[in-house]
Amino acid sequence: MNWFSDFFLNNLWLVPLYPLLAFLAISIGRAIQVTCPKTGEKTALLPQIFAPILTMTATGLGLLHAISAIQWLFAQPHEAVQAVERNWTWLSAGNLELKIGTLLDANSVLMLTVVTFVSLLIQYYTHGYMCHDKGYAKFFGYLALFNFSMLGLVLATNLPQMYMFWELVGVSSYLLIGFWFHKPAAAAASLKAFLVNRVGDFGFLIGILFLLFFSLNWWQGYVGLHPEQALLSFQGFESLAGFLSQTLPAWLLGTIAILIFAGPMAKSAQFPLHTWLPDAMEGPTPISALIHAATMVAAGVYLIARVFPIISISPDMAMPFITWTGVITAVVGAIIAVSQTDIKKALAYSTMSQLGFMVAAMGLGAYTAGLFHLFTHAFFKAMLFLCSGSVIHACEDEQDMRQMGGLFKKLPITGLTYLIGTIAISGLFWTSGFWSKDEILAAALHENTAVYAILTATAGLTAFYMFRTFFMTFMGDYRGKAHVHHEDKVMTLPLQILAVPSIFIGLVLSGFVGLPAFGDYITYSLQNAPEHHPHSLLDAMFNQVGNISQLVALVGVALSSAFYYFKVFKTDGVKKVLAPIYNLSQNKFYMDDIYDGIVEGGVLLQSQLNAGFDKYVIDGLVNLVGTVTLLLGKLVTRLNSGRLQTYVATIGFGVVGVWLLYQWMFKG
Amino acid sequence: MMMSAEVAEVAAVAGLTVHHYLGVATILFGLGFAGVVSSRHLIRTLMCVELMLNAVNLVFVAINNHVNPSDLSGQVFAIFILTISAAEAAVGLAIVLALFKNTASVDVEDFSRLKW
């Protein structure tokens, strides 16, 4: 390694700093108005074109750091990766000292690579997608803010730091969903995303506080032994898990783990806190691709990986809870996706379903599989969203797939990359989705047959609804009215680049092509971890689990093409036969209605009750005091007659009365 | 003018004790009080107030002679009260005059407007 990569490696703290500086420069540059000395016109201090340059430079520098980090990682033997933790004091109060820093290990290298790589491509794409938008520069500012938050989260050394950046990505997400805030739907969606995330983050915060409460003394001892590590450092979690499992009862461990899991539940759109994700599609499409498909929503899975030691010591409570949450999410997302007509909503439910796969894998203890799926999913899902953006852009902001069709001829590159993404997410033909989903299914088969069966069926459903979107959008005849433009080169380049990892990354990291396998570096040894070690490339490509999943996916594709391409079957008949499920799917499992009901029937009713209590009881008491005083006063004013004699007599007899009372009390 | 000690001597010869003086003062005060309470004529009310003040003066002088005849503080206080009662009477009569000018009445019952 030369000094150049040494610099990148030793100064990881710069990685979140670049985008932060870009964000500040863009924001301040936009805000300050200067008058041109020659023409006298008022313009922003920073010309618009600098916004993408600054943002992309910041991300590009981050990518250089990521590349040197990969070199650093692969230079070490995978059995003994020495994680590097650097900390600076964030705030200290007495004995409690919270740190902020950078943690360099296999997990952070993985996420750093994904985030910077996908971000860079999407920022380039944004230049094409948003070029006619008034908020062009502001959009890049927000993108930089998001990158700052996300990279800070990825590099976090400890749980409090992660929590802070966790909230920051939430803020960026809120700002970007509501980017077109003049649209009521977008404003409502951003608010919904923020509120739903509050629910999860509240649980997450309580979980962190519980964890700190039960282990503060232990941590202070631990940090004394490892001065380079911070309080609640992820590196110390394995030792902490050992301590906690001896000192705390199982139910408390499970509760803490589930409380922490509430954070990922909201951020990674797990049932029943998923409802914000489809609505978040109101944001510009690059945001849907970057934040709500590839990176931020995956942060939940990343967090589970980081706190995995704490979760793994509750194998009877937290882990089944996580598994079944993931499984339900996968199934519900897939079923809803089938009936969606909005291309972005269909992809959003697909994201939700895939996140369910990852979370279920984590719950099963298949640490490697879950993160592998996160990794591959980031590429092909970002690509699919960018394709949908390209389609929407070409169709003049039309998102309804019923108004599309036959777009393959007009948009060949978009169509082809969309097809690749569809194949990858369906796990067909040994594209990247096959490898990661296969590992999840293998782990499920090892752990729990019911989970395996459900997830395999869901994989078939995935193929069905993804090919449905493909056929409806790109095949058949054009049904819309809008004039279809040609695709933009700025927008197709990122698609072509993302298609490469979407096809090959699974094979490349399978461990049979000369490079180290994904699981070599990113792994967590659990005592009864699911075993899935193929012996050769052929074994990895043709094993029982993989064959079955490919077969199921092919059935899905066949059905999908029968319905939507060859039109052998009429969808109307099937809708009638499967009416209960179709209605559930069409109405998104009534989750929004249930929440509305809870809010209207519960929260609003409660608030009305409270308002009534306040109005009649609290205010009544206050008014009662006033009224009583007033009445007593009226009673006493009668004494003020204005007659001199009465006053004098009162004084006289009063004095005598006091004297008599004195006599009676003290002399008698 | 007789010294106060001589007064006490004369009184003692006449068989008068401090109780007699206090008795007279009490009766005077009671009469004045009864007059203030019952009278409806403003001038009479003022005169009754003077009666009460004089009862108080009598008490001061009598008690002074009884307790410490060589000291004259009681008498001095009585002089003060006389002065103040003169001033009070002047102010009081002026008020009565002003009221009479405005209302053509000196009946207390007519002046009960100062109330809530």
Interface residues (C-beta under 8 A of the other chain):
Chain A: T637 N640 S641 G642 R643 L644 Q645 V648 A649 G652
Chain B: F33 V36 V37 S38 S39 T45 V108 E109 F111 S112 R113 L114 K115 W116
